[in-house]
């Protein structure tokens, strides 16, 4: 039996989600299904990394611990990201932080790094620009962190509207985005050290699909 293309599944789930949230009376059901969709996207991503699954899972474990630690500090002290609290939508929590947040951090950062690396490789091949390994690494870490932070910028208004989380004064602080950049850069450096940032097209495509998903909700929700 022919395998179903993971890109088709990602497109199907996100397109259905947009339509369900915006144009049907079942908005609450689609929103409540968010944890399952996030988990499924992670599994699709993992399925594309079977040749290096051990390193992929190690990279995920490290990213999960780092991101969850920063989020737990943030939620319970306000010292990172700002004053915010998670709602019930994203499911079970560890010290106030849904465990799916750690998974989501990894997916966003991993896909951002893959997108940057893919773009750099295309530029190098088309323009025959010589880039040292150190230069490429710096570009992926800083560029990928900037891209992940921009993704959060797109995500934030939708997340608040759907009660994923709330900010204490109603405003999203700039410090949130600074923390996002720093944490994303650290996670990307770890991924590169484990050789877990590659140019796999599904990872890059998943980032674009999710960005379009949140942009659509930003515009019409």
N, C-alpha and C positions, 0 to 999 in steps of 0.2 A: 504494500500500500504506500502510495506517495505521501511524504510528510507535508503537512500544511506549513506554508511559509510563515515564519514568525513575524515578518514585517506586515503581512496581511492581517494577522491576528491583532497586532498592536494598533493598526489603523482601524480595524473593525471595533475594537473595544472603546477606543477614544472617540470615534465618530458616533457610536451608539450613545456614549456618555454625554456628549454635547447635545445631541438631539433629545435624549431623555430628560436632561436637566432643564433645557431651555423651552422645549415644546410639548411636553407631556404632563399629565397630572401626577406622574409618578416620580417627581423630582426627589422627594425624600428617600425613596427606595434606591435610586441611582447614587445619591450622595452616600447613603449608608453602605453601599457596595464598594466604596473607595478602598478600604483595606484589602479586599480580595483582588482588586485590579492592580494595586501596587505590588502585592505579592506575586501575582501572575507575571507582571512585567519583569520582576527580578528573575523569576524562573526562566523566562524566555531568554533573558540576557545570559544567564548561567549556561543555558543549553548551547549558546554559540561559543562557549569557552571550554568545551569538553576536553580539548587537547591539552589544556593547562588548568584543569579544574582545581587541582590541589592549590596552586598559587592563587587562583581566582578566589577560592574560599578563604584562604589565609588573608588575602587583601581585604576581602569583605569583613572578616572577623576584626581586623585591626581598625578598619574604618568605622565599624559598628561601635566598638569600645570608645574610640576617640570622640565620635560625634555624639554618642549618648552621654558621655561624661560632660562634654561642654554644654549640652542641652540641659542636663540635670542641674549643673551649676547655674545656668541661665535662668531656669524656671524657679529655682529655690532661693536664689540670691539677687537676681537682677543685675549681676555684675557682667554678664555676657549677653549680648543681643538686646537687652532692655527688659522692661517689666511686661511679661506676657504669661498666659496660661493656656494649656491645651484643653479643648472641649472633648466630648465623648465620641466624636465621629471616627477618629483613627484607632479606636479600640483600646485594649488593655495597656496599662501604664507601668513604668518602672520609676518610682520616686517622682511621679507627676509627668513623666514623658512617655508617650506611646512608643512601644518598642519598634513599631513600623517606621518611626522617624529615623532611626539608625539605618535601616534598610534603604529608606528614601534618600538619605544623604549619600550613601554609596552609589546608588544608581545615577543620581544627578551628576555627581563629581566624576564618576567613571565615564559616563557618556560625554560629558563636557571635555574631558581629556582626550577621548577618542576622536571627537569632532575636531579639536585643535590639531592633533597629530595627523589626522587624515588631510586636513587643509594644508598643513605644512608640507606634507609629502607631495601633494598636488602642485604646490607652488615650486618646490624644488625640481620636480620632474619637468614641468612646463617651461620654467625660466632658467633651468640648470644653474640654480644658485647654490653654491657650496655653503653648507652650514655645519659647524662643528657639533659634536654630540652635546657639549656643554650649552651651546647656544640653543639647540633644539629643546633640550631639557628645560631651560629657563623659559622659553616661549610657551611650552606646554603647561608648565606649572603656573606661570603668571597669567597667560592667556586663558587657560582652562579655568583658573580660579575666578577670573573676571567674567567668563561666560556663565559659570555656575551662579555667581552673584547676580548677574542680570536675569538668570532664570528665576531666582528667588524674588527679584523685583517684579516680575510678571506674575508670579504665584501669589504673593502676599495679599493683594486685594481680594482675590477669589477665595483664598483660604479663610480670610476673616468673614466674608459673606456667607460661606458655607459652614462656619463655626468649627473649622479645624483647630483654630486657636484665636485668642483675642489679646489685644494690647491694652494695658491698664488705662491709658489716657486716650485711647482711640487712634493715636497717631503711630506710624511705623518710624522708629528712630533711625537716623543715618548710621548710628553705631551698630545696628543690626547687620547692615550690609558690610561694614568693615570687618565684623566678626565672621561673616559668611566668607569673605575673601580670604582671611587668614586661615580659617579651618580648612577651606577647600584647597588652598595651596599646600598645606601640610599633608592632606590626604592624597593629593596628586603626587607629591614627592614620594610618599610611601608606595603608591601604585607603580611609579616608574622604577623604584628600587627593586620591586618584586617582578618587574617586567610585565605589569598587568595594565598597561595602557597600550592599545594597539589600534590599527586603522580599520577594524571590523565595521562594515557598513551598517549593520543592524544597530549598534550602539549609537552611531551618529544619527541615524534615522529616528531612533527612539527619542533622542533629545529634541529633534525638530517636531516630531508628532506631539510630544507632551507640551512643548512651547506653544504650538498652534492651538492645542486644546485649551490652555489657560488664557491665551490671547482672545479666543472666541468667547469664553466665559466672561473675560474682562469687559468685552465690548457690549455684550447682550444680557448679562445677568442682572 
